Amino acid sequence: MSQQETEHKSEWPLWEVFIRSKAGLDHKHVGSLHAADAQMAIENARDVYTRRMEGVSIWVVESKYLHTSDPDESASMYEPANDKIYRHPTFYNLPDELKHM
Amino acid sequence: MSVQKLKYILQIADNALIMGHRLSEWCGHGPILEQDIALTNIALDHLGQARSLYQYAAEQFNELPRAEQEKVFTSPALQAIIAGGQPIDEDDMAYLRDGWDFYNVLLVEQANKDWAYTAARSLYYDTFNYHFYTGLQNSNDETLAAIAEKSLKEVTYHMRWSSEWVIRLGDGTAESHKRMQEAASYLWQYTGELCTMVETDKAMYKAGTGVNLDELKTKWATAIGKVLDEATLAQPEEGWMQQGGKEGRHTEHLGYILAEMQYMQRTYPNMEW
């Protein structure tokens, strides 16, 4: 049974909340909450997740629209990258003057 | 510094404290966790505003000549402190004044009842507060202007919260519409006082410190009309308007609020935790 079917009918849908902590940084997933619609979700997120100056921007997306990779397939999905060390750009000789790489 | 100005500051402060207290009663009882936190946040905003204003009021009070100090309040607990020659502080203002020395409008002391009543009361008050603080930013009193500027950001969000709930419930199901209409209509009788200028308001407006409430009345009514419209709610009928809060005459609710809010400080004076 899917999550939606098990969810009680009278309950508001679940939303995932992403907060950008300051300008220039990425939005990061911080948690989830219930809300009747997108606007309420943003306001609830403001009240629940930015009370202590955690953010300057909020994204919300209804949880049912998030698609995830299957944990049972993680072996074939991720392990092949383990021995491909040459994919890391660590084999270049950088001049000493170059600092922030 | 005049007694009028002190009373003016207390009007604003008492509105904030009593409104904040009422909203804080929802803490732990909200319909869902998210809204429980939303209301608690708003209650704390009001409490923060009340603190700034009480600090300023106490400061102003302590500068009054002794003879005048003795005449401002008639609450025995506060008078005892004044008679002892001690300066008073924000806590004394909040915890030691009796109901008749409170100057908040009757609207803010009305009961939470249900979500519709809470939202309607907030809509009426937040809309007033938004326009009031907007005006108060231009006060010739720098402290009041600064408090207004800081508070306005909070109040803008409060107004958004309450407007949205009134619209959501008014334009919701048949049941929510009925209950929202009932709340909006019942509380209407307490809205006339918001923009009625009592002696204190007139004196402070004339002095350049206060806000012209006559001017505010139209702005308030227009803004409320828009929200009610969008909420598909009928404009409540004009009728008898309750008043007296700004002059210390309150509904029975205030006594109960103060009893709960003040008993600890009165039972254990100067208690801290």
Interface residues (C-beta under 8 A of the other chain):
Chain A: W12 L33 H34 A35 A36 Q39 M40 E43 N44 D47 V48 R51
Chain B: I32 L33 E34 Q35 I37 A38 N41 R160 W161 E164 R168
